[in-house]
Amino acid sequence: MNELVGTFAGAVWTALNENGTLNAKDLKKVAKIKTDKDLYLALGWLLREDKVVVAEADKVMTVTLK
């Protein structure tokens, strides 16, 4: 499972690096991640490594690389 989550984290990082700030829905689409669970696992990985900033405004979550 760790390897799979690491792969998702890499896909999320690449999507953010190429596209800048994205909301969760667009990030999932661009990173080609199929489930919300997998997206949130990847974000947790990147947050733990202090690679991303997650913000919420008007119930919309946005993610940006640090």
N, C-alpha and C positions, 0 to 999 in steps of 0.2 A: 504493500500500500504506500509506503514512503516513497518508493521510486515513482509511482504513478502521480502522487501529489506533487513531487518535484518536477515532473514533466508538465503538469498543469501550471505550476508556478512559473516555469520558464515560458510557457505560451502566453501567460498573462503579462509577464514582464516585457516580452517582445511586442505584444499588442500595444502596450502603453508607450513603449519606446518609439514605435513607428507612428502612433496616432495621437499622442498626448493624453490629456485628461479624458476619461470616458465614464459614462454612467454604467451601472452594473449590467443592465440589459445589453447595451452595445458592446461592453467588454466581453461578455459571455459569447456573443455572436462573432466578434472579431477574433477572439482567441480560439474559437471552435470548440468550446466546452459545452457539453450537452446538458448537464444538470446544475442546478443552483448549489447543491452540496459540493460538487467538485470545484466550482468557482470559489465558494467560501473557504474550502480547505486550502486552495492555492493562495487566496488573499491572507489567510492566517499565517501561512508559511512566509509570505513576503513581509507581512507586518512584523513577525517575530525577528526577521533578518533586518528590519528597519529600512526596507527598500521602497515602501509606498506610504502614501498618506491617504486615508479614507475619511471623507467628509459627508455629511448629510444635511441637505437643505430641502425643505418642503417635501419630506419623505422620499427624496431621490438621493441615492448614494452615488458619490463620484469617487474615482480612484485616480491618483496621480503618482508618478514616480518621484522619489526624493532627489 
